[in-house]
Amino acid sequence: MHATNRPVLIVAGPTGSGKSALALDVAEAFDGVVVNADSMQVYGELRVLTARPSPSDEARAPHRLFGVLPAAERCSAGRWLGLAQAEIDAARSADRLPIVVGGTGLYLKALLEGLAEVPPASAEIRAEAEALYVEIGGETFRRELARLDPAGASRLPATDRQRLVRAFEVARTTGRPLHDWQRRCPAAPVSGGRIATIVLLPPRRSLYAAIDARLDAMLAHGAVDEVRALLALGLDASLPAMKAVGVREMVSYLCGQSSLDQAAAAAKQATRRFAKRQFTWLRHQLRPDFAVNEQYSERIRPEIFAFIRRQILTSDA
């Protein structure tokens, strides 16, 4: 089979579901390449707090797009899609199974459906939009957006700063609402071959317990020092890396605004809320070929591997 027609496997799930461990096991067993689809794990400065694969894990199988960008840069879904397509093509050319792993819904949607080619906003308009949001607050900013993009303003909550600002800057730059661009011919999704999706959806109680335990482990392995080093870079607070789950809570501790215990509790709560949003997206936006309603473990590995052999690798025969 031609390289571009070989299958691609997506491993998705909320944070803490064990998807990284599953992707690594699959890569080892089926000669795969693990390609990151987590919007925060692309940043080099955030290994601990984003639960990026460890150096020893990365040594067990090829890993791509983990820690490849500095926190000073912005990684949009469009930029990620271009990088991911290149890595998928490279894996296929090497006769390896591309395994895309992550829980960033927009990245997965881009891979499966493509993205609208929206002209980039100027740095001046982006800075203006960010400053305006900070100055007038979310509710008033949303009313300002409604003058330019009524539909966008109506569907976005006032707290969704990133997407409100994005809609504002697109409308100001192009004179057209973002959803108009999104209806136009999208950039092509991953080309050729079958895409199969495995989704891990553990029970909330066990997932939240795993999230809490993982945050404790992050603290024990240097999460505070990692955020301290990030702060020392003096980066713009609007950059995506500065908004990673847990960063704000650790900054609060480092600035003396909370105790470490309070910061840890707040980070756990923020992570649980984030996982809940991922759950909602995965249940309503993704149609898995194989869904697992528990956390990944060695016990369920044979069942998953059997699915891969039967439904994925046979399509490459």
VOLUM-260014 format. One line per field, with one value per residue: residue number from 1; residue in one letter; x, y, z of N, C-alpha, C, CB in turn. Coordinates in pm, whole numbers. Glycine has a CB too. Example, Ala and Ser with C-alpha at 12.3 -4.5 7.8 and 13.67 -1.06 7.14 Angstrom:
seq = [1:2]
type = [A:S]
n_east = [1319:1285]
n_north = [-569:-225]
n_up = [780:708]
ca_east = [1230:1367]
ca_north = [-450:-106]
ca_up = [780:714]
c_east = [1320:1290]
c_north = [-330:3]
c_up = [780:787]
cb_east = [1131:1408]
cb_north = [-447:-60]
cb_up = [905:572]
//
This chain:
seq = [1:2:3:4:5:6:7:8:9:10:11:12:13:14:15:16:17:18:19:20:21:22:23:24:25:26:27:28:29:30:31:32:33:34:35:36:37:38:39:40:41:42:43:44:45:46:47:48:49:50:51:52:53:54:55:56:57:58:59:60:61:62:63:64:65:66:67:68:69:70:71:72:73:74:75:76:77:78:79:80:81:82:83:84:85:86:87:88:89:90:91:92:93:94:95:96:97:98:99:100:101:102:103:104:105:106:107:108:109:110:111:112:113:114:115:116:117:118:119:120:121:122:123:124:125:126:127:128:129:130:131:132:133:134:135:136:137:138:139:140:141:142:143:144:145:146:147:148:149:150:151:152:153:154:155:156:157:158:159:160:161:162:163:164:165:166:167:168:169:170:171:172:173:174:175:176:177:178:179:180:181:182:183:184:185:186:187:188:189:190:191:192:193:194:195:196:197:198:199:200:201:202:203:204:205:206:207:208:209:210:211:212:213:214:215:216:217:218:219:220:221:222:223:224:225:226:227:228:229:230:231:232:233:234:235:236:237:238:239:240:241:242:243:244:245:246:247:248:249:250:251:252:253:254:255:256:257:258:259:260:261:262:263:264:265:266:267:268:269:270:271:272:273:274:275:276:277:278:279:280:281:282:283:284:285:286:287:288:289:290:291:292:293:294:295:296:297:298:299:300:301:302:303:304:305:306:307:308:309:310:311:312:313:314:315:316:317]
type = [M:H:A:T:N:R:P:V:L:I:V:A:G:P:T:G:S:G:K:S:A:L:A:L:D:V:A:E:A:F:D:G:V:V:V:N:A:D:S:M:Q:V:Y:G:E:L:R:V:L:T:A:R:P:S:P:S:D:E:A:R:A:P:H:R:L:F:G:V:L:P:A:A:E:R:C:S:A:G:R:W:L:G:L:A:Q:A:E:I:D:A:A:R:S:A:D:R:L:P:I:V:V:G:G:T:G:L:Y:L:K:A:L:L:E:G:L:A:E:V:P:P:A:S:A:E:I:R:A:E:A:E:A:L:Y:V:E:I:G:G:E:T:F:R:R:E:L:A:R:L:D:P:A:G:A:S:R:L:P:A:T:D:R:Q:R:L:V:R:A:F:E:V:A:R:T:T:G:R:P:L:H:D:W:Q:R:R:C:P:A:A:P:V:S:G:G:R:I:A:T:I:V:L:L:P:P:R:R:S:L:Y:A:A:I:D:A:R:L:D:A:M:L:A:H:G:A:V:D:E:V:R:A:L:L:A:L:G:L:D:A:S:L:P:A:M:K:A:V:G:V:R:E:M:V:S:Y:L:C:G:Q:S:S:L:D:Q:A:A:A:A:A:K:Q:A:T:R:R:F:A:K:R:Q:F:T:W:L:R:H:Q:L:R:P:D:F:A:V:N:E:Q:Y:S:E:R:I:R:P:E:I:F:A:F:I:R:R:Q:I:L:T:S:D:A]
n_east = [85:45:236:92:-161:-178:-309:-419:-403:-600:-576:-770:-896:-1001:-794:-571:-671:-516:-431:-184:-14:-137:-100:179:223:95:254:496:421:325:500:497:462:439:235:189:-118:-194:-257:-100:120:296:476:801:880:707:703:650:408:221:208:370:518:779:1145:1240:1016:993:1216:1145:986:938:861:673:633:623:701:816:800:881:762:711:590:292:78:-139:-440:-429:-154:-60:-186:-54:206:150:52:283:441:285:290:564:593:435:580:803:705:567:320:120:35:-183:-214:-406:-605:-709:-972:-1012:-783:-806:-1044:-964:-783:-950:-1149:-1049:-953:-1084:-940:-835:-750:-453:-454:-339:-57:-98:-378:-445:-320:-463:-721:-680:-603:-833:-1020:-919:-944:-1222:-1362:-1519:-1805:-1878:-1698:-1792:-2032:-1929:-1809:-2040:-2127:-1972:-1974:-2239:-2340:-2120:-2071:-2301:-2281:-2060:-1932:-1886:-1659:-1482:-1215:-1007:-1130:-1320:-1159:-1023:-1235:-1303:-1066:-1047:-1280:-1230:-996:-1061:-1315:-1523:-1729:-1601:-1730:-1822:-1588:-1527:-1718:-1639:-1438:-1261:-925:-755:-814:-622:-468:-564:-591:-725:-871:-875:-1033:-973:-1122:-1088:-1294:-1322:-1501:-1624:-1559:-1333:-1159:-1126:-1003:-763:-662:-622:-424:-223:-159:-48:181:305:375:562:759:865:693:640:890:916:714:808:1042:923:786:1005:1081:938:707:430:116:-101:-28:-66:73:98:-149:-193:-343:-313:-93:-167:-252:-18:136:-3:65:347:358:282:13:-139:-132:78:-72:-329:-301:-251:-494:-665:-560:-613:-892:-933:-828:-1003:-1237:-1156:-1122:-1387:-1498:-1361:-1466:-1733:-1698:-1579:-1779:-1984:-1881:-1704:-1684:-1616:-1431:-1377:-1463:-1373:-1484:-1339:-1040:-720:-539:-326:-495:-700:-561:-519:-772:-791:-567:-641:-853:-710:-547:-745:-920:-772:-501:-550:-664:-448:-342]
n_north = [-120:227:486:717:618:465:367:588:624:757:843:936:1126:1248:1457:1278:1025:819:806:872:671:452:516:499:226:111:212:83:-183:-198:-80:208:571:829:1106:1425:1573:1766:2082:2218:2060:2103:2295:2370:2448:2340:2068:1914:2016:1983:1715:1586:1322:1140:1163:898:758:870:764:505:484:653:996:1279:1631:1709:1942:2115:2384:2716:2874:3136:3155:3125:2857:2782:2607:2573:2596:2379:2170:2172:2098:1849:1703:1682:1519:1289:1210:1158:942:751:723:600:355:321:319:597:753:952:1143:1289:1546:1782:1931:2102:2061:1788:1796:1955:1783:1579:1706:1928:2279:2611:2852:3117:3454:3582:3782:4116:4201:4433:4467:4235:4285:4512:4404:4221:4400:4552:4366:4312:4565:4634:4409:4080:4063:4318:4332:4127:4240:4444:4288:4186:4388:4354:4083:3928:3661:3514:3638:3567:3293:3249:3230:3491:3450:3317:3409:3372:3278:3477:3702:3615:3599:3868:3989:3873:3966:4243:4254:4143:4228:4058:3817:3550:3300:3311:3279:3022:2873:2868:2705:2462:2417:2125:1818:1553:1360:1081:726:534:671:581:584:570:610:701:697:728:655:939:968:801:909:1173:1121:1019:1245:1416:1274:1278:1551:1591:1436:1584:1816:1706:1652:1885:2093:2350:2481:2472:2648:2876:2922:2967:3207:3373:3431:3646:3665:3757:3767:3682:3478:3141:2937:3049:3020:2761:2486:2500:2669:2936:2895:2808:3036:3211:3109:3148:3422:3486:3497:3285:2982:2690:2458:2559:2649:2407:2272:2440:2408:2139:2146:2312:2149:1933:2059:2124:1865:1784:1949:1848:1587:1643:1747:1529:1335:1445:1540:1367:1063:767:479:284:269:307:263:313:376:360:58:-224:-439:-398:-383:-608:-629:-384:-398:-613:-502:-313:-478:-612:-421:-203:-254:-452:-314:-220:-412]
n_up = [0:-76:85:169:199:420:744:1012:1359:1614:1949:2203:2484:2809:3022:3228:3179:3092:2830:2715:2809:2689:2415:2401:2461:2241:2036:2086:2051:1789:1614:1603:1575:1801:1796:1914:2021:2201:2314:2500:2554:2354:2425:2530:2787:2972:3077:3317:3436:3236:3209:3019:2821:2979:2962:2960:2868:2614:2502:2455:2230:1916:1956:1864:1819:2084:2322:2133:2074:2189:2489:2439:2196:1991:1939:1708:1604:1330:1277:1422:1281:1035:1117:1230:1012:858:1024:1036:769:748:924:794:558:656:704:942:1207:1244:1545:1684:1965:2221:2386:2297:2166:1939:1788:1722:1578:1365:1244:1158:1007:880:853:843:629:765:734:891:1189:1247:1453:1594:1605:1745:1994:2066:2098:2310:2515:2536:2627:2883:2994:2991:3066:3048:2989:2888:2679:2518:2434:2277:2078:1964:1798:1577:1520:1563:1584:1674:1922:2057:2101:2256:2586:2832:2976:2815:2716:2523:2283:2238:2199:1972:1785:1773:1674:1420:1295:1300:1148:897:830:824:994:1203:1175:914:765:851:726:469:211:376:503:403:577:736:487:278:336:615:911:1237:1555:1900:2210:2544:2820:3124:3436:3613:3888:3939:3754:3849:4091:3999:3872:4091:4232:4043:4027:4278:4242:4041:4181:4352:4172:4076:3979:4078:4063:3787:3701:3823:3674:3428:3479:3514:3259:3177:3013:2796:2946:2803:2636:2515:2664:2914:3011:3069:3240:3584:3590:3657:3919:4048:4013:4175:4425:4420:4415:4665:4723:4799:4992:4946:4972:4928:4664:4536:4579:4435:4179:4132:4129:3906:3708:3715:3628:3371:3264:3268:3070:2851:2847:2775:2516:2382:2399:2246:2007:1888:1710:1807:1698:1871:2197:2535:2852:3085:3279:3120:3144:3213:3218:3030:2800:2616:2487:2354:2187:2029:1888:1737:1577:1434:1319:1230:1140:955:749:623:479]
ca_east = [0:121:255:-13:-287:-171:-402:-377:-477:-616:-605:-822:-953:-976:-668:-567:-739:-418:-415:-42:39:-191:-32:315:215:61:371:594:371:289:599:430:519:341:228:115:-232:-228:-215:-2:239:389:567:917:899:601:700:590:271:132:218:433:593:912:1253:1248:906:1027:1321:1088:925:949:760:684:558:624:802:889:791:902:640:694:518:153:52:-280:-481:-378:-11:-43:-229:55:314:105:45:420:487:208:345:698:574:385:690:894:629:527:182:107:-57:-207:-268:-432:-742:-746:-1078:-996:-679:-861:-1142:-888:-725:-1057:-1239:-984:-975:-1102:-818:-868:-632:-402:-475:-216:-16:-156:-520:-449:-286:-576:-830:-642:-606:-973:-1085:-872:-992:-1368:-1419:-1576:-1942:-1879:-1625:-1882:-2125:-1853:-1796:-2170:-2139:-1897:-2002:-2349:-2351:-2008:-2091:-2413:-2252:-1941:-1949:-1802:-1533:-1396:-1135:-928:-1211:-1380:-1056:-999:-1346:-1293:-954:-1078:-1380:-1163:-895:-1114:-1445:-1621:-1729:-1522:-1808:-1827:-1466:-1531:-1808:-1571:-1364:-1161:-798:-779:-770:-518:-504:-541:-595:-830:-843:-952:-1028:-998:-1149:-1097:-1391:-1338:-1599:-1575:-1500:-1198:-1077:-1092:-905:-635:-617:-569:-297:-121:-117:46:308:366:437:680:860:918:599:656:1012:889:639:900:1128:837:765:1130:1094:869:624:297:20:-203:23:-130:147:73:-285:-202:-407:-217:5:-218:-257:119:178:-64:150:478:343:241:-131:-201:-37:97:-188:-442:-273:-267:-637:-723:-515:-690:-1028:-928:-804:-1128:-1328:-1105:-1156:-1532:-1521:-1314:-1567:-1848:-1661:-1556:-1906:-2075:-1817:-1620:-1750:-1506:-1443:-1366:-1471:-1342:-1543:-1257:-905:-633:-458:-280:-607:-779:-471:-544:-893:-760:-474:-716:-924:-613:-508:-859:-988:-683:-389:-598:-692:-320:-292]
ca_north = [0:351:542:812:548:386:418:674:596:865:802:1056:1109:1362:1455:1181:900:717:797:875:537:366:547:446:80:80:242:-24:-311:-196:-1:336:701:903:1246:1499:1658:1841:2218:2267:1976:2148:2395:2308:2486:2287:1922:1856:2058:1934:1568:1539:1198:1156:1124:752:719:913:675:374:490:790:1093:1398:1753:1731:2038:2161:2528:2792:2931:3272:3149:3080:2745:2775:2478:2566:2568:2240:2079:2160:2020:1710:1637:1648:1405:1172:1169:1101:810:662:696:507:232:315:358:725:746:1090:1131:1416:1575:1915:1907:2176:1994:1665:1836:2000:1665:1499:1780:2042:2410:2724:2930:3253:3542:3614:3918:4189:4204:4553:4441:4136:4354:4599:4321:4171:4511:4592:4265:4335:4695:4647:4286:3987:4092:4436:4296:4047:4334:4509:4190:4170:4488:4305:3941:3894:3517:3472:3688:3499:3155:3239:3288:3608:3405:3251:3521:3340:3271:3608:3788:3565:3642:4014:4026:3831:4059:4372:4242:4104:4286:3950:3734:3427:3185:3321:3216:2880:2807:2861:2581:2446:2351:1981:1737:1456:1302:941:621:534:724:511:657:505:712:657:778:663:714:1067:958:746:1005:1286:1072:1010:1383:1467:1205:1323:1685:1573:1388:1697:1902:1636:1643:2014:2181:2488:2534:2489:2772:2984:2946:3026:3346:3447:3469:3772:3652:3816:3680:3633:3366:3015:2863:3112:2985:2617:2452:2488:2778:3049:2858:2809:3176:3267:3067:3211:3565:3503:3520:3166:2881:2583:2369:2625:2648:2270:2244:2516:2346:2015:2182:2362:2035:1857:2134:2106:1728:1779:2008:1751:1481:1691:1756:1395:1263:1506:1581:1262:933:672:343:196:348:233:339:304:424:262:-26:-347:-533:-381:-374:-710:-597:-272:-446:-698:-410:-254:-581:-654:-313:-100:-306:-531:-222:-186:-534]
ca_up = [0:-82:219:206:221:542:845:1123:1481:1712:2086:2268:2617:2898:3095:3336:3144:3057:2685:2679:2834:2584:2289:2409:2449:2102:1953:2105:2000:1647:1539:1580:1609:1880:1754:2015:1988:2322:2283:2596:2554:2249:2478:2592:2927:3057:3077:3437:3464:3130:3207:2897:2840:3039:2871:2947:2780:2478:2452:2422:2097:1863:1995:1783:1854:2228:2363:2014:2061:2312:2547:2385:2070:1993:1850:1671:1548:1194:1280:1467:1176:938:1178:1249:880:818:1104:993:640:771:983:689:465:724:724:1083:1235:1313:1659:1727:2100:2287:2425:2251:2069:1815:1711:1667:1477:1248:1180:1098:918:819:915:753:611:808:728:1024:1237:1271:1593:1656:1636:1852:2119:2098:2148:2443:2610:2555:2713:3021:3042:3009:3119:2952:2947:2802:2557:2434:2371:2170:1971:1900:1692:1462:1497:1655:1606:1758:2057:2122:2137:2341:2720:2860:3036:2715:2666:2406:2162:2216:2140:1837:1699:1758:1587:1284:1240:1279:1042:765:804:819:1115:1197:1125:768:716:881:631:340:190:481:473:399:692:702:358:247:437:716:1044:1340:1682:2028:2311:2683:2895:3256:3528:3665:4021:3931:3680:3936:4188:3927:3851:4218:4260:3947:4066:4390:4184:3971:4282:4402:4066:4035:3909:4125:4001:3645:3684:3861:3558:3326:3519:3496:3118:3158:2895:2792:3016:2709:2558:2555:2767:3044:3051:3093:3367:3694:3591:3736:4061:4101:4016:4296:4538:4410:4443:4804:4734:4855:5039:4849:4981:4861:4521:4489:4577:4325:4054:4116:4090:3768:3620:3708:3541:3235:3223:3243:2938:2752:2843:2698:2375:2327:2388:2150:1883:1830:1692:1816:1646:1987:2320:2657:2962:3204:3259:3057:3233:3149:3211:2908:2685:2513:2412:2264:2086:1936:1798:1643:1478:1353:1248:1178:1064:841:639:561:415]
c_east = [88:125:142:-148:-286:-259:-335:-465:-481:-649:-644:-879:-929:-841:-675:-629:-644:-390:-268:22:-10:-118:110:315:185:182:476:550:354:380:540:513:410:348:136:1:-286:-171:-111:127:335:497:678:930:802:593:621:442:174:135:270:503:733:1020:1264:1135:939:1135:1266:1027:938:830:781:589:539:736:879:885:822:771:612:616:374:138:-98:-312:-429:-230:14:-79:-120:170:275:99:184:471:414:264:482:687:528:499:791:827:597:381:180:-1:-71:-276:-288:-578:-785:-846:-1057:-889:-733:-963:-1073:-832:-831:-1135:-1170:-1019:-1000:-973:-851:-742:-584:-428:-340:-184:-79:-302:-533:-421:-400:-691:-802:-654:-749:-1046:-1048:-933:-1140:-1434:-1494:-1714:-1948:-1806:-1715:-1985:-2056:-1837:-1927:-2194:-2075:-1939:-2111:-2357:-2240:-2025:-2200:-2378:-2131:-1968:-1851:-1667:-1436:-1312:-1067:-1013:-1284:-1281:-1028:-1110:-1339:-1184:-979:-1176:-1317:-1066:-958:-1246:-1555:-1615:-1651:-1602:-1827:-1704:-1472:-1623:-1745:-1494:-1256:-1030:-819:-736:-663:-562:-477:-555:-709:-781:-934:-929:-1062:-1015:-1161:-1189:-1417:-1451:-1541:-1503:-1357:-1106:-1034:-991:-766:-576:-555:-434:-187:-71:-20:183:379:438:565:793:895:824:615:780:993:815:724:991:1048:813:888:1152:1025:777:490:197:-86:-156:-41:-59:122:-66:-302:-262:-300:-118:-44:-217:-117:176:121:19:284:473:294:93:-207:-92:-22:-21:-309:-424:-294:-415:-705:-683:-589:-831:-1031:-909:-929:-1229:-1287:-1141:-1305:-1565:-1474:-1412:-1683:-1816:-1647:-1686:-1993:-2013:-1737:-1699:-1642:-1536:-1439:-1363:-1448:-1390:-1469:-1118:-817:-550:-416:-395:-684:-691:-500:-666:-865:-667:-545:-795:-829:-575:-623:-911:-896:-578:-432:-630:-566:-262:-281]
c_north = [124:416:633:746:462:448:508:638:719:803:928:1023:1233:1348:1356:1047:787:706:799:737:439:390:490:295:38:103:133:-154:-313:-104:135:456:780:1051:1322:1582:1725:1981:2274:2185:2011:2239:2332:2334:2417:2134:1867:1888:2015:1782:1516:1407:1226:1121:973:698:753:824:539:369:633:877:1222:1509:1771:1829:2100:2313:2597:2852:3071:3273:3101:2965:2736:2635:2463:2534:2424:2143:2061:2077:1873:1636:1595:1526:1277:1119:1102:961:709:624:599:374:211:360:494:715:888:1084:1268:1434:1715:1902:1977:2113:1867:1694:1881:1881:1587:1574:1892:2170:2515:2805:3077:3338:3577:3759:3985:4187:4322:4529:4337:4201:4445:4520:4269:4281:4554:4495:4288:4462:4695:4521:4207:4024:4210:4408:4217:4137:4411:4415:4176:4273:4438:4164:3896:3745:3467:3515:3611:3359:3138:3299:3402:3568:3343:3358:3489:3342:3403:3702:3746:3611:3792:4052:3986:3930:4195:4367:4226:4172:4184:3867:3604:3312:3191:3254:3065:2803:2794:2730:2566:2392:2201:1914:1640:1377:1152:848:636:598:651:579:568:615:646:751:713:726:838:1051:907:841:1120:1244:1063:1148:1439:1405:1253:1463:1679:1527:1500:1790:1838:1633:1778:2108:2326:2552:2557:2619:2892:3021:3009:3174:3431:3491:3601:3774:3724:3718:3624:3514:3235:2942:2919:3080:2835:2591:2430:2602:2893:3018:2857:2951:3243:3232:3141:3360:3592:3526:3399:3075:2774:2486:2428:2623:2509:2234:2315:2455:2216:2045:2230:2247:1949:1927:2119:1968:1715:1838:1914:1636:1522:1695:1617:1319:1316:1535:1470:1132:826:540:242:283:258:317:313:358:316:189:-151:-446:-522:-372:-481:-679:-485:-318:-535:-612:-352:-355:-610:-542:-212:-160:-390:-442:-183:-305:-517]
c_up = [0:55:262:230:347:650:948:1243:1569:1846:2162:2404:2700:2967:3211:3304:3108:2909:2643:2699:2728:2452:2289:2394:2306:2011:1965:2039:1849:1565:1502:1615:1680:1842:1850:1957:2113:2306:2380:2596:2439:2305:2562:2741:3023:3053:3196:3446:3355:3118:3074:2922:2893:2937:2853:2860:2635:2417:2409:2282:2047:1908:1915:1834:2004:2261:2249:1998:2193:2360:2495:2255:2091:1894:1824:1619:1406:1188:1321:1354:1071:991:1189:1116:834:894:1066:861:657:830:878:593:524:756:872:1096:1305:1422:1714:1863:2162:2320:2385:2136:1937:1728:1645:1557:1349:1171:1102:990:842:892:809:747:639:798:869:1061:1258:1421:1666:1695:1746:1988:2163:2158:2288:2547:2639:2645:2859:3078:3076:3062:3014:2900:2852:2671:2463:2365:2257:2050:1894:1789:1562:1420:1593:1686:1697:1902:2130:2169:2229:2478:2743:2917:2937:2644:2533:2278:2133:2148:1997:1742:1672:1659:1442:1220:1212:1162:905:729:793:946:1093:1138:974:706:736:788:492:328:295:427:487:528:646:579:352:364:537:844:1142:1475:1800:2132:2448:2759:3031:3336:3594:3799:4016:3855:3770:4043:4124:3903:3978:4251:4167:3981:4182:4339:4109:4068:4334:4301:4004:3963:3950:4063:3852:3619:3723:3743:3444:3354:3492:3352:3087:3036:2910:2855:2923:2627:2606:2667:2906:3097:3073:3230:3473:3702:3679:3885:4123:4107:4141:4419:4536:4439:4585:4825:4788:4909:4931:4852:4910:4709:4463:4478:4460:4190:4028:4069:3945:3670:3606:3619:3394:3182:3191:3107:2828:2736:2753:2550:2313:2307:2274:2014:1815:1822:1693:1747:1760:2111:2440:2775:3093:3173:3197:3162:3156:3131:3080:2783:2579:2426:2311:2153:1983:1838:1694:1536:1380:1264:1183:1088:945:721:564:486:264]
cb_east = [-96:60:385:-27:-319:-27:-469:-389:-415:-728:-480:-929:-896:-1089:-634:-635:-833:-463:-490:34:-1:-342:-28:381:109:-58:432:618:240:145:644:303:572:366:177:209:-343:-173:-334:-61:200:313:491:1039:886:468:842:662:266:170:83:532:601:926:1385:1243:775:1073:1428:983:774:957:766:654:423:640:897:831:651:1007:650:830:589:55:107:-314:-634:-405:62:-131:-357:105:348:-33:-19:513:469:58:358:780:473:269:760:945:708:620:111:72:-6:-292:-175:-386:-758:-622:-1207:-961:-557:-926:-1233:-774:-659:-1151:-1352:-1021:-855:-1221:-760:-924:-664:-253:-557:-225:137:-146:-595:-347:-156:-623:-856:-498:-526:-1044:-1046:-718:-965:-1432:-1510:-1582:-2030:-1814:-1498:-1953:-2180:-1715:-1754:-2280:-2075:-1749:-1873:-2480:-2349:-1878:-2126:-2531:-2230:-1822:-1931:-1872:-1562:-1481:-1031:-863:-1312:-1427:-926:-989:-1482:-1265:-825:-1136:-1498:-1089:-803:-1134:-1440:-1599:-1872:-1472:-1944:-1836:-1343:-1574:-1938:-1476:-1303:-1213:-684:-707:-890:-490:-428:-407:-467:-877:-865:-912:-1123:-881:-1277:-956:-1524:-1207:-1642:-1691:-1584:-1200:-1154:-1218:-947:-652:-735:-668:-313:-178:-237:-10:282:259:340:644:812:1030:456:666:1130:809:510:985:1193:703:728:1246:1039:968:600:256:-47:-245:176:-140:296:91:-383:-63:-496:-144:32:-361:-323:210:130:-208:173:535:247:315:-186:-287:-85:228:-222:-458:-130:-195:-703:-678:-363:-693:-1083:-814:-688:-1186:-1331:-953:-1116:-1608:-1448:-1176:-1619:-1890:-1529:-1464:-1983:-2130:-1727:-1491:-1833:-1472:-1331:-1237:-1608:-1188:-1689:-1249:-846:-541:-538:-169:-701:-865:-328:-563:-1007:-696:-359:-812:-989:-487:-467:-969:-1078:-616:-301:-722:-762:-221:-382]
cb_north = [1:447:619:917:462:373:303:827:477:967:730:1123:986:1374:1595:1237:924:585:911:980:488:390:699:486:25:166:376:-47:-343:-151:-77:340:778:883:1259:1587:1576:1770:2308:2268:1830:2220:2497:2354:2634:2345:1867:1906:2208:1996:1505:1643:1120:1068:1179:685:788:1058:655:337:445:787:1122:1365:1752:1596:1973:2096:2568:2902:2933:3336:3056:3198:2611:2883:2464:2695:2664:2213:2130:2297:2076:1708:1731:1768:1434:1207:1290:1192:816:728:827:569:112:404:250:838:645:1169:1047:1530:1557:1996:1950:2321:1961:1582:1948:2094:1575:1453:1838:2053:2449:2812:2912:3254:3671:3587:3919:4334:4211:4674:4394:4024:4435:4673:4204:4115:4630:4602:4122:4344:4800:4685:4318:3855:4118:4556:4215:3940:4433:4555:4055:4180:4621:4307:3854:3940:3442:3527:3837:3492:3076:3309:3180:3702:3306:3170:3559:3204:3158:3669:3783:3412:3606:4080:3961:3688:4075:4414:4125:3956:4367:3861:3702:3390:3180:3469:3274:2859:2883:2981:2577:2355:2402:1918:1660:1361:1371:926:618:391:879:360:775:407:791:651:793:672:611:1164:866:609:1059:1342:933:936:1472:1440:1053:1321:1771:1470:1268:1776:1929:1495:1549:1992:2136:2493:2438:2370:2769:2944:2815:2951:3354:3363:3360:3882:3506:3852:3756:3745:3358:2924:2865:3263:3033:2552:2326:2362:2830:3084:2720:2720:3251:3215:2915:3188:3627:3615:3557:3092:2817:2507:2341:2769:2696:2171:2285:2662:2320:1936:2291:2464:1950:1837:2284:2128:1628:1855:2143:1696:1449:1830:1834:1316:1272:1631:1696:1242:929:645:313:105:418:200:304:159:470:330:-64:-412:-510:-255:-387:-844:-556:-157:-523:-791:-295:-205:-711:-704:-243:-23:-386:-612:-98:-138:-652]
cb_up = [123:-185:225:99:102:591:916:1087:1558:1668:2153:2180:2686:3002:3145:3453:3028:3107:2618:2763:2973:2566:2266:2541:2544:2055:1993:2254:2066:1631:1411:1656:1482:2033:1606:2090:1919:2452:2281:2734:2545:2138:2561:2525:2941:3014:3080:3562:3479:2996:3237:2843:2707:3164:2923:3086:2822:2479:2559:2525:2099:1710:2149:1637:1787:2307:2454:1891:2012:2291:2698:2364:1972:1958:1909:1563:1551:1123:1377:1591:1110:900:1317:1316:776:841:1254:979:546:864:1098:612:427:852:670:1170:1323:1213:1770:1622:2188:2202:2572:2207:2127:1844:1801:1778:1531:1290:1283:1205:998:673:1003:798:467:954:649:1031:1369:1219:1605:1560:1510:1825:2103:1973:2053:2440:2556:2421:2669:3025:2938:2878:3234:3012:3068:2873:2591:2518:2475:2221:2028:2004:1736:1492:1515:1597:1474:1703:2053:2028:2012:2276:2828:2955:3145:2612:2769:2423:2174:2349:2224:1837:1765:1895:1637:1282:1338:1406:1071:761:680:695:1158:1336:1194:723:787:1024:620:321:49:589:568:282:756:821:248:190:510:743:1051:1346:1678:2068:2278:2750:2815:3335:3635:3681:4108:3862:3559:4003:4244:3793:3806:4333:4247:3805:4101:4492:4090:3893:4398:4441:3957:3950:3935:4279:4024:3592:3768:3984:3512:3318:3666:3540:3030:3145:2864:2646:3128:2617:2568:2436:2736:3034:2946:3082:3352:3682:3447:3691:4078:4014:3889:4313:4534:4272:4344:4863:4599:4749:5175:4876:5128:4911:4493:4582:4709:4331:4058:4249:4182:3752:3673:3849:3580:3232:3333:3354:2926:2792:2985:2746:2359:2419:2519:2206:1911:1914:1559:1961:1546:1978:2331:2669:2978:3257:3390:2955:3363:3231:3328:2920:2732:2577:2507:2342:2152:2014:1879:1718:1549:1443:1343:1292:1153:881:691:665:447]
//
